[in-house]
């Protein structure tokens, strides 16, 4: 890790620095990245749980995102400030269900974006660019005219801890 890249990190959520009781719902998480912008859950139903004892990873606190709608959001304006290069680093643990599609991290929208998700026993890192803005045939990915999203994939096992790092 080159220390000069620190300014490129848009989100650094550290559950071990969060305060709250075991199994409490987290409405916002402190962002320790250079932007210092808090990540928020849009509604009570979307809040992840703070795990401080059982369910932690390596004895450290974790945020448990369960169900199809738990999330923390960072304003798009923060992400756009860092558009020239990005670094994604996360630690997560799979449950017994690794076959259902589960989003781990999503950035962007229908036009352009990136995501990390589980599906069918695999971990995917996917990118797409649907609008043709740089030429007549430069769109690719979900929703584009016959082109597929660009992705990397790796097999995963149930109930296993993984570390993901991507630089682009």
N, CA, C and O of each residue as an XYZ file, in Angstrom:
672
protein
N       0.851     -1.185      0.000
C       0.000      0.000      0.000
C       0.884      1.231      0.000
O       1.745      1.398      0.864
N       0.663      2.073     -0.964
C       1.394      3.330     -1.079
C       0.590      4.400     -0.348
O      -0.556      4.663     -0.715
N       1.166      5.022      0.679
C       0.463      6.007      1.487
C      -0.105      7.165      0.693
O      -1.055      7.806      1.145
N       0.449      7.455     -0.483
C      -0.064      8.562     -1.291
C      -1.464      8.257     -1.820
O      -2.183      9.175     -2.216
N      -1.858      6.996     -1.834
C      -3.178      6.616     -2.335
C      -4.279      6.846     -1.312
O      -5.457      6.730     -1.650
N      -3.934      7.166     -0.084
C      -4.917      7.386      0.968
C      -5.961      8.412      0.559
O      -7.140      8.249      0.872
N      -5.550      9.467     -0.136
C      -6.489     10.514     -0.518
C      -7.497     10.033     -1.550
O      -8.491     10.721     -1.786
N      -7.283      8.890     -2.168
C      -8.197      8.342     -3.171
C      -9.288      7.469     -2.562
O     -10.233      7.101     -3.259
N      -9.182      7.131     -1.286
C     -10.156      6.252     -0.634
C     -11.405      7.063     -0.310
O     -11.331      8.054      0.417
N     -12.561      6.643     -0.850
C     -13.802      7.382     -0.610
C     -14.538      6.889      0.624
O     -15.212      7.675      1.290
N     -14.426      5.615      0.941
C     -15.146      5.054      2.072
C     -14.235      4.153      2.888
O     -13.586      3.261      2.343
N     -14.188      4.379      4.172
C     -13.500      3.486      5.096
C     -14.389      3.354      6.318
O     -14.330      4.169      7.239
N     -15.202      2.330      6.315
C     -16.115      2.055      7.413
C     -15.456      0.975      8.269
O     -15.177     -0.120      7.780
N     -15.213      1.271      9.518
C     -14.542      0.340     10.424
C     -15.503     -0.019     11.553
O     -15.626      0.742     12.513
N     -16.187     -1.160     11.463
C     -17.154     -1.535     12.498
C     -16.538     -1.637     13.889
O     -17.241     -1.478     14.887
N     -15.246     -1.897     13.967
C     -14.610     -2.012     15.274
C     -14.553     -0.665     16.000
O     -14.374     -0.625     17.217
N     -14.703      0.431     15.262
C     -14.720      1.764     15.867
C     -16.134      2.259     16.162
O     -16.306      3.321     16.761
N     -17.136      1.506     15.751
C     -18.525      1.908     15.993
C     -18.915      1.585     17.431
O     -18.456      0.595     18.001
N     -19.756      2.419     18.005
C     -20.244      2.182     19.358
C     -21.694      1.750     19.291
O     -22.426      2.139     18.381
N     -22.096      0.966     20.234
C     -23.469      0.488     20.296
C     -23.502     -0.894     20.903
O     -22.478     -1.570     21.002
N     -24.687     -1.308     21.308
C     -24.857     -2.622     21.918
C     -24.829     -3.707     20.849
O     -25.089     -3.447     19.674
N     -24.514     -4.913     21.270
C     -24.540     -6.069     20.377
C     -25.937     -6.191     19.754
O     -26.940     -6.103     20.462
N     -26.002     -6.388     18.464
C     -27.243     -6.526     17.681
C     -28.014     -5.221     17.502
O     -29.137     -5.246     16.999
N     -27.444     -4.082     17.900
C     -28.145     -2.815     17.676
C     -28.118     -2.468     16.188
O     -27.198     -2.855     15.468
N     -29.135     -1.736     15.737
C     -29.206     -1.314     14.346
C     -28.373     -0.057     14.152
O     -28.402      0.845     14.989
N     -27.642      0.005     13.067
C     -26.747      1.123     12.784
C     -27.396      2.021     11.737
O     -27.593      1.610     10.594
N     -27.728      3.251     12.131
C     -28.352      4.182     11.190
C     -27.309      4.942     10.379
O     -27.579      5.365      9.254
N     -26.126      5.114     10.946
C     -25.040      5.766     10.212
C     -23.713      5.220     10.732
O     -23.595      4.826     11.892
N     -22.735      5.207      9.858
C     -21.409      4.709     10.218
C     -20.388      5.783      9.883
O     -20.461      6.431      8.839
N     -19.445      5.956     10.784
C     -18.402      6.949     10.577
C     -17.513      6.523      9.429
O     -17.090      5.369      9.350
N     -17.235      7.454      8.547
C     -16.365      7.202      7.408
C     -14.989      7.759      7.776
O     -14.840      8.971      7.936
N     -13.994      6.903      7.912
C     -12.660      7.317      8.311
C     -11.769      7.659      7.126
O     -10.579      7.912      7.309
N     -12.315      7.673      5.920
C     -11.553      8.073      4.733
C     -11.336      9.576      4.756
O     -11.894     10.286      5.593
N     -10.528     10.044      3.836
C     -10.186     11.468      3.794
C     -11.418     12.354      3.641
O     -11.408     13.491      4.112
N     -12.474     11.871      2.999
C     -13.681     12.674      2.788
C     -14.445     12.917      4.086
O     -15.124     13.936      4.216
N     -14.347     11.999      5.047
C     -15.037     12.081      6.337
C     -16.552     12.230      6.207
O     -17.193     12.766      7.111
N     -17.131     11.771      5.113
C     -18.572     11.831      4.912
C     -19.205     10.579      5.496
O     -18.781      9.466      5.182
N     -20.208     10.748      6.337
C     -20.869      9.635      7.004
C     -21.694      8.824      6.011
O     -22.343      9.382      5.126
N     -21.662      7.496      6.168
C     -22.512      6.598      5.380
C     -23.791      6.361      6.174
O     -23.736      6.056      7.365
N     -24.932      6.498      5.526
C     -26.226      6.403      6.208
C     -27.103      5.319      5.622
O     -27.041      5.024      4.429
N     -27.929      4.725      6.488
C     -28.985      3.822      6.034
C     -30.195      4.694      5.704
O     -30.568      5.542      6.514
N     -30.818      4.510      4.541
C     -31.913      5.394      4.139
C     -33.165      5.288      5.013
O     -33.940      6.241      5.082
N     -33.379      4.154      5.680
C     -34.567      3.985      6.521
C     -34.269      2.940      7.587
O     -33.313      2.174      7.465
N     -35.089      2.912      8.631
C     -34.885      1.968      9.726
C     -34.836      0.528      9.222
O     -34.040     -0.272      9.714
N     -35.675      0.194      8.251
C     -35.718     -1.171      7.724
C     -34.436     -1.548      6.975
O     -34.196     -2.731      6.734
N     -33.620     -0.574      6.608
C     -32.409     -0.828      5.837
C     -31.145     -0.889      6.685
O     -30.050     -1.009      6.135
N     -31.262     -0.811      7.978
C     -30.076     -0.701      8.829
C     -29.422     -2.060      9.092
O     -30.108     -3.034      9.403
N     -28.096     -2.119      8.964
C     -27.396     -3.346      9.332
C     -27.271     -3.450     10.852
O     -27.452     -2.462     11.563
N     -26.964     -4.642     11.340
C     -26.770     -4.865     12.772
C     -25.293     -4.767     13.121
O     -24.435     -5.205     12.355
N     -25.001     -4.193     14.277
C     -23.644     -4.170     14.802
C     -23.452     -5.430     15.637
O     -24.180     -5.663     16.602
N     -22.473     -6.232     15.261
C     -22.148     -7.458     15.996
C     -20.885     -7.197     16.794
O     -19.832     -6.920     16.219
N     -20.982     -7.282     18.120
C     -19.832     -6.985     18.975
C     -19.317     -8.210     19.719
O     -18.196     -8.197     20.228
N     -20.112     -9.255     19.787
C     -19.666    -10.470     20.489
C     -19.820    -11.649     19.546
O     -18.940    -11.890     18.721
N     -20.917    -12.390     19.647
C     -21.119    -13.514     18.737
C     -21.358    -12.987     17.334
O     -22.000    -11.953     17.149
N     -20.845    -13.691     16.363
C     -21.008    -13.278     14.973
C     -19.943    -12.312     14.502
O     -20.020    -11.820     13.376
N     -18.958    -12.027     15.321
C     -17.887    -11.130     14.889
C     -16.886    -11.900     14.031
O     -16.945    -13.127     13.955
N     -15.977    -11.187     13.392
C     -14.934    -11.828     12.582
C     -13.605    -11.625     13.281
O     -13.201    -10.490     13.535
N     -12.925    -12.710     13.593
C     -11.626    -12.663     14.269
C     -11.674    -11.828     15.542
O     -10.715    -11.127     15.864
N     -12.792    -11.902     16.267
C     -12.915    -11.176     17.525
C     -13.114     -9.680     17.372
O     -13.031     -8.946     18.356
N     -13.377     -9.212     16.155
C     -13.579     -7.783     15.912
C     -15.040     -7.547     15.538
O     -15.701     -8.423     14.981
N     -15.529     -6.355     15.854
C     -16.903     -6.001     15.500
C     -17.109     -6.116     13.996
O     -16.167     -6.008     13.211
N     -18.356     -6.338     13.618
C     -18.704     -6.335     12.196
C     -20.112     -5.802     12.032
O     -20.895     -5.772     12.981
N     -20.423     -5.384     10.822
C     -21.778     -4.990     10.463
C     -22.396     -6.162      9.713
O     -21.804     -6.690      8.771
N     -23.585     -6.560     10.136
C     -24.269     -7.674      9.484
C     -25.379     -7.123      8.609
O     -26.345     -6.538      9.098
N     -25.227     -7.318      7.315
C     -26.236     -6.930      6.339
C     -27.007     -8.196      6.011
O     -26.475     -9.101      5.368
N     -28.239     -8.264      6.442
C     -29.030     -9.461      6.187
C     -30.317     -9.061      5.496
O     -30.829     -7.961      5.701
N     -30.819     -9.933      4.705
C     -32.015     -9.598      3.948
C     -31.637     -8.877      2.672
O     -30.456     -8.647      2.411
N     -32.619     -8.525      1.888
C     -32.356     -7.935      0.581
C     -32.240     -6.433      0.559
O     -32.004     -5.854     -0.502
N     -32.401     -5.765      1.726
C     -32.460     -4.309      1.653
C     -31.606     -3.574      2.678
O     -31.736     -2.357      2.812
N     -30.736     -4.272      3.407
C     -29.851     -3.577      4.338
C     -28.762     -2.876      3.549
O     -28.180     -3.459      2.635
N     -28.480     -1.613      3.902
C     -27.475     -0.873      3.142
C     -26.991      0.353      3.908
O     -27.664      0.852      4.809
N     -25.818      0.821      3.529
C     -25.299      2.116      3.942
C     -24.936      2.848      2.661
O     -24.346      2.260      1.755
N     -25.281      4.115      2.580
C     -25.044      4.903      1.364
C     -24.094      6.052      1.647
O     -24.132      6.669      2.711
N     -23.240      6.324      0.665
C     -22.369      7.499      0.682
C     -22.827      8.392     -0.466
O     -23.116      7.874     -1.544
N     -22.904      9.693     -0.286
C     -23.357     10.581     -1.364
C     -22.530     10.415     -2.643
O     -21.307     10.283     -2.590
N     -23.207     10.423     -3.778
C     -22.550     10.280     -5.078
C     -21.488     11.354     -5.286
O     -20.487     11.105     -5.958
N     -21.690     12.544     -4.721
C     -20.733     13.634     -4.909
C     -19.359     13.271     -4.359
O     -18.346     13.708     -4.905
N     -19.305     12.482     -3.291
C     -18.018     12.052     -2.734
C     -17.339     11.079     -3.680
O     -16.136     11.177     -3.920
N     -18.101     10.148     -4.214
C     -17.542      9.170     -5.140
C     -17.029      9.864     -6.395
O     -15.958      9.520     -6.897
N     -17.776     10.834     -6.907
C     -17.365     11.533     -8.128
C     -16.074     12.315     -7.954
O     -15.336     12.497     -8.922
N     -15.781     12.784     -6.744
C     -14.551     13.530     -6.502
C     -13.316     12.674     -6.732
O     -12.231     13.201     -6.977
N     -13.471     11.370     -6.656
C     -12.333     10.457     -6.720
C     -12.339      9.651     -8.015
O     -11.859      8.518     -8.040
N     -12.870     10.216     -9.073
C     -13.138      9.462    -10.293
C     -11.899      9.010    -11.051
O     -12.005      8.084    -11.856
N     -10.727      9.611    -10.842
C      -9.569      9.228    -11.637
C      -9.013      7.862    -11.253
O      -8.514      7.147    -12.123
N      -9.079      7.483    -10.007
C      -8.707      6.130     -9.590
C      -9.398      5.824     -8.277
O      -9.707      6.724     -7.496
N      -9.636      4.541     -8.044
C     -10.347      4.133     -6.836
C      -9.714      2.877     -6.266
O      -9.050      2.110     -6.963
N      -9.941      2.695     -4.976
C      -9.462      1.522     -4.268
C     -10.613      0.995     -3.419
O     -11.223      1.745     -2.657
N     -10.904     -0.280     -3.552
C     -11.944     -0.912     -2.765
C     -11.266     -2.002     -1.944
O     -10.573     -2.863     -2.486
N     -11.472     -1.954     -0.643
C     -10.933     -2.973      0.248
C     -12.026     -3.322      1.230
O     -12.597     -2.435      1.863
N     -12.327     -4.593      1.366
C     -13.354     -4.988      2.324
C     -13.093     -6.401      2.809
O     -12.470     -7.217      2.130
N     -13.588     -6.659      3.998
C     -13.580     -7.992      4.575
C     -15.033     -8.363      4.794
O     -15.792     -7.586      5.374
N     -15.428     -9.535      4.338
C     -16.796     -9.983      4.560
C     -16.798    -11.480      4.800
O     -15.834    -12.183      4.497
N     -17.907    -11.948      5.351
C     -18.053    -13.372      5.628
C     -19.336    -13.858      4.981
O     -20.390    -13.241      5.136
N     -19.247    -14.957      4.261
C     -20.435    -15.533      3.638
C     -21.274    -16.246      4.696
O     -20.773    -16.623      5.755
N     -22.536    -16.419      4.393
C     -23.423    -17.208      5.245
C     -23.483    -18.622      4.650
O     -22.663    -18.976      3.802
N     -24.438    -19.411      5.091
C     -24.601    -20.743      4.502
C     -25.179    -20.657      3.091
O     -25.023    -21.590      2.304
N     -25.841    -19.551      2.766
C     -26.415    -19.357      1.429
C     -25.431    -18.607      0.540
O     -25.258    -17.396      0.678
N     -24.795    -19.322     -0.361
C     -23.901    -18.681     -1.329
C     -24.435    -18.817     -2.746
O     -23.769    -18.417     -3.701
N     -25.636    -19.381     -2.891
C     -26.199    -19.568     -4.223
C     -27.129    -18.430     -4.641
O     -27.212    -18.114     -5.828
N     -27.828    -17.809     -3.691
C     -28.708    -16.680     -4.016
C     -27.882    -15.454     -4.355
O     -26.789    -15.276     -3.817
N     -28.390    -14.602     -5.244
C     -27.684    -13.369     -5.574
C     -27.740    -12.414     -4.391
O     -28.815    -12.117     -3.869
N     -26.559    -11.931     -3.970
C     -26.450    -11.033     -2.826
C     -25.457     -9.933     -3.163
O     -24.289    -10.212     -3.436
N     -25.910     -8.693     -3.146
C     -25.019     -7.560     -3.389
C     -24.196     -7.278     -2.145
O     -24.727     -7.250     -1.035
N     -22.908     -7.072     -2.329
C     -22.015     -6.734     -1.232
C     -21.656     -5.261     -1.299
O     -21.593     -4.583     -0.273
N     -21.422     -4.774     -2.493
C     -21.056     -3.363     -2.687
C     -21.535     -2.934     -4.065
O     -21.332     -3.650     -5.045
N     -22.169     -1.769     -4.145
C     -22.671     -1.245     -5.420
C     -22.335      0.236     -5.503
O     -22.497      0.977     -4.533
N     -21.873      0.654     -6.656
C     -21.623      2.071     -6.924
C     -22.129      2.363     -8.320
O     -21.882      1.593     -9.249
N     -22.830      3.461     -8.472
C     -23.324      3.858     -9.788
C     -24.799      3.581     -9.942
O     -25.528      3.459     -8.958
N     -25.234      3.483    -11.187
C     -26.639      3.280    -11.484
C     -26.809      2.527    -12.780
O     -25.966      1.707    -13.142
N     -27.910      2.803    -13.491
C     -28.189      2.050    -14.712
C     -27.262      2.430    -15.858
O     -27.031      1.611    -16.748
N     -26.720      3.656    -15.865
C     -25.848      4.081    -16.953
C     -24.433      3.519    -16.818
O     -23.903      2.926    -17.758
N     -23.830      3.705    -15.655
C     -22.472      3.231    -15.399
C     -22.401      2.748    -13.968
O     -23.109      3.255    -13.098
N     -21.554      1.776    -13.722
C     -21.423      1.350    -12.337
C     -20.488      0.187    -12.141
O     -19.936     -0.382    -13.083
N     -20.334     -0.140    -10.881
C     -19.498     -1.243    -10.423
C     -20.248     -1.951     -9.318
O     -21.004     -1.323     -8.577
N     -20.046     -3.264     -9.198
C     -20.587     -3.949     -8.029
C     -19.779     -5.191     -7.705
O     -19.082     -5.750     -8.552
N     -19.895     -5.599     -6.468
C     -19.333     -6.850     -5.988
C     -20.506     -7.624     -5.428
O     -21.222     -7.136     -4.554
N     -20.704     -8.837     -5.934
C     -21.848     -9.615     -5.468
C     -21.553    -11.110     -5.500
O     -20.624    -11.564     -6.168
N     -22.371    -11.868     -4.756
C     -22.330    -13.319     -4.764
C     -23.477    -13.832     -5.608
O     -24.561    -13.248     -5.612
N     -23.243    -14.924     -6.324
C     -24.312    -15.554     -7.094
C     -23.835    -16.938     -7.526
O     -22.761    -17.074     -8.111
N     -24.624    -17.947     -7.242
C     -24.312    -19.287     -7.700
C     -22.977    -19.834     -7.203
O     -22.299    -20.555     -7.935
N     -22.589    -19.505     -5.974
C     -21.341    -20.015     -5.423
C     -20.100    -19.290     -5.895
O     -18.983    -19.769     -5.701
N     -20.292    -18.121     -6.522
C     -19.154    -17.335     -7.000
C     -19.246    -15.894     -6.508
O     -20.332    -15.369     -6.265
N     -18.092    -15.280     -6.372
C     -17.975    -13.858     -6.069
C     -17.670    -13.163     -7.387
O     -16.751    -13.562     -8.101
N     -18.437    -12.124     -7.715
C     -18.251    -11.376     -8.958
C     -17.883     -9.929     -8.669
O     -18.418     -9.314     -7.746
N     -16.976     -9.396     -9.453
C     -16.679     -7.961     -9.501
C     -17.078     -7.547    -10.910
O     -16.465     -7.982    -11.885
N     -18.107     -6.702    -11.021
C     -18.711     -6.398    -12.314
C     -18.697     -4.902    -12.588
O     -18.865     -4.091    -11.676
N     -18.496     -4.545    -13.852
C     -18.525     -3.146    -14.282
C     -19.364     -3.026    -15.546
O     -19.421     -3.960    -16.345
N     -20.024     -1.864    -15.734
C     -20.810     -1.629    -16.939
C     -20.783     -0.157    -17.316
O     -20.591      0.720    -16.474
N     -20.981      0.091    -18.616
C     -21.029      1.445    -19.174
C     -22.041      1.409    -20.314
O     -21.689      1.040    -21.435
N     -23.274      1.779    -20.052
C     -24.323      1.621    -21.045
C     -24.480      2.758    -22.055
O     -24.768      2.471    -23.217
N     -24.312      4.008    -21.693
C     -24.531      5.036    -22.715
C     -23.365      5.121    -23.695
O     -22.205      4.981    -23.308
N     -23.679      5.346    -24.942
C     -22.642      5.566    -25.958
C     -22.281      7.042    -25.929
O     -22.951      7.860    -26.560
N     -21.239      7.384    -25.210
C     -20.858      8.790    -25.088
C     -19.499      9.092    -25.697
O     -19.167     10.251    -25.944
N     -18.717      8.054    -25.939
C     -17.374      8.270    -26.462
C     -17.233      7.808    -27.911
O     -16.150      7.915    -28.486
N     -18.290      7.305    -28.499
C     -18.248      6.791    -29.857
C     -19.508      6.014    -30.145
O     -20.401      5.950    -29.300
N     -19.600      5.432    -31.300
C     -20.850      4.778    -31.687
C     -21.036      3.403    -31.056
O     -22.174      2.954    -30.919
N     -19.972      2.725    -30.669
C     -20.102      1.370    -30.127
C     -19.379      1.181    -28.812
O     -18.839      0.103    -28.561
N     -19.351      2.190    -27.970
C     -18.572      2.063    -26.743
C     -19.382      1.613    -25.536
O     -18.828      1.492    -24.443
N     -20.681      1.362    -25.703
C     -21.450      0.905    -24.550
C     -21.222     -0.593    -24.342
O     -21.046     -1.345    -25.301
N     -21.227     -1.003    -23.104
C     -21.055     -2.405    -22.767
C     -21.667     -2.658    -21.396
O     -21.664     -1.777    -20.536
N     -22.182     -3.838    -21.199
C     -22.718     -4.193    -19.895
C     -24.212     -4.337    -19.866
O     -24.871     -4.380    -20.905
N     -24.750     -4.411    -18.649
C     -26.173     -4.629    -18.433
C     -26.989     -3.598    -19.200
O     -26.735     -2.399    -19.088
N     -27.940     -4.043    -19.958
C     -28.844     -3.138    -20.644
C     -28.318     -2.608    -21.965
O     -29.048     -1.909    -22.669
N     -27.081     -2.913    -22.327
C     -26.548     -2.406    -23.591
C     -26.984     -3.309    -24.725
O     -27.567     -4.369    -24.493
N     -26.712     -2.907    -25.922
C     -27.193     -3.620    -27.102
C     -26.372     -4.879    -27.382
O     -25.510     -4.884    -28.261
N     -26.644     -5.931    -26.636
C     -26.007     -7.209    -26.879
C     -24.639     -7.391    -26.249
O     -24.080     -8.486    -26.317
N     -24.089     -6.369    -25.646
C     -22.777     -6.507    -25.022
C     -22.930     -6.946    -23.575
O     -23.915     -6.610    -22.916
N     -21.962     -7.688    -23.090
C     -22.041     -8.170    -21.709
C     -21.188     -7.308    -20.788
O     -20.233     -6.661    -21.218
N     -21.555     -7.315    -19.519
C     -20.773     -6.587    -18.520
C     -19.396     -7.219    -18.402
O     -19.227     -8.415    -18.641
N     -18.430     -6.419    -18.037
C     -17.083     -6.919    -17.795
C     -17.020     -7.387    -16.348
O     -17.501     -6.691    -15.454
N     -16.431     -8.562    -16.105
C     -16.399     -9.036    -14.727
C     -15.227     -9.972    -14.469
O     -14.640    -10.555    -15.381
N     -14.917    -10.086    -13.190
C     -13.989    -11.086    -12.677
C     -14.797    -11.974    -11.758
O     -15.761    -11.510    -11.150
N     -14.434    -13.223    -11.643
C     -15.174    -14.123    -10.776
C     -14.230    -15.064    -10.037
O     -13.128    -15.358    -10.499
N     -14.691    -15.529     -8.878
C     -13.934    -16.497     -8.085
C     -14.921    -17.350     -7.301
O     -15.972    -16.861     -6.887
N     -14.596    -18.602     -7.096
C     -15.434    -19.487     -6.302
C     -15.382    -19.081     -4.834
O     -14.353    -18.611     -4.348
N     -16.504    -19.266     -4.128
C     -16.561    -18.998     -2.696
C     -17.131    -20.213     -1.974
O     -17.804    -21.047     -2.580
N     -16.857    -20.305     -0.683
C     -17.392    -21.369      0.165
C     -18.304    -20.748      1.217
O     -18.167    -19.572      1.556
N     -19.215    -21.530      1.719
C     -20.141    -21.061      2.756
C     -19.400    -20.818      4.068
O     -18.417    -21.489      4.381
N     -19.900    -19.837      4.828
C     -19.397    -19.544      6.174
C     -17.885    -19.323      6.204
O     -17.187    -19.848      7.071
N     -17.398    -18.548      5.255
C     -15.961    -18.304      5.113
C     -15.713    -16.809      5.024
O     -16.506    -16.078      4.431
N     -14.609    -16.350      5.614
C     -14.232    -14.940      5.584
C     -13.351    -14.675      4.362
O     -12.439    -15.446      4.065
N     -13.633    -13.580      3.662
C     -12.879    -13.186      2.464
C     -12.412    -11.752      2.576
O     -13.033    -10.927      3.246
N     -11.304    -11.471      1.907
C     -10.772    -10.122      1.778
C     -10.795     -9.802      0.291
O     -10.306    -10.579     -0.529
N     -11.373     -8.638     -0.054
C     -11.438     -8.192     -1.443
C     -10.687     -6.865     -1.553
O     -10.900     -5.956     -0.750
N      -9.825     -6.762     -2.533
C      -9.131     -5.510     -2.813
C      -9.147     -5.297     -4.316
O      -8.775     -6.188     -5.080
N      -9.569     -4.136     -4.732
C      -9.559     -3.793     -6.158
C      -9.031     -2.382     -6.304
O      -9.387     -1.497     -5.526
N      -8.196     -2.172     -7.282
C      -7.662     -0.847     -7.597
C      -7.906     -0.610     -9.081
O      -7.597     -1.458     -9.918
N      -8.457      0.541     -9.390
C      -8.699      0.866    -10.801
C      -8.655      2.350    -11.009
O      -8.836      2.822    -12.131
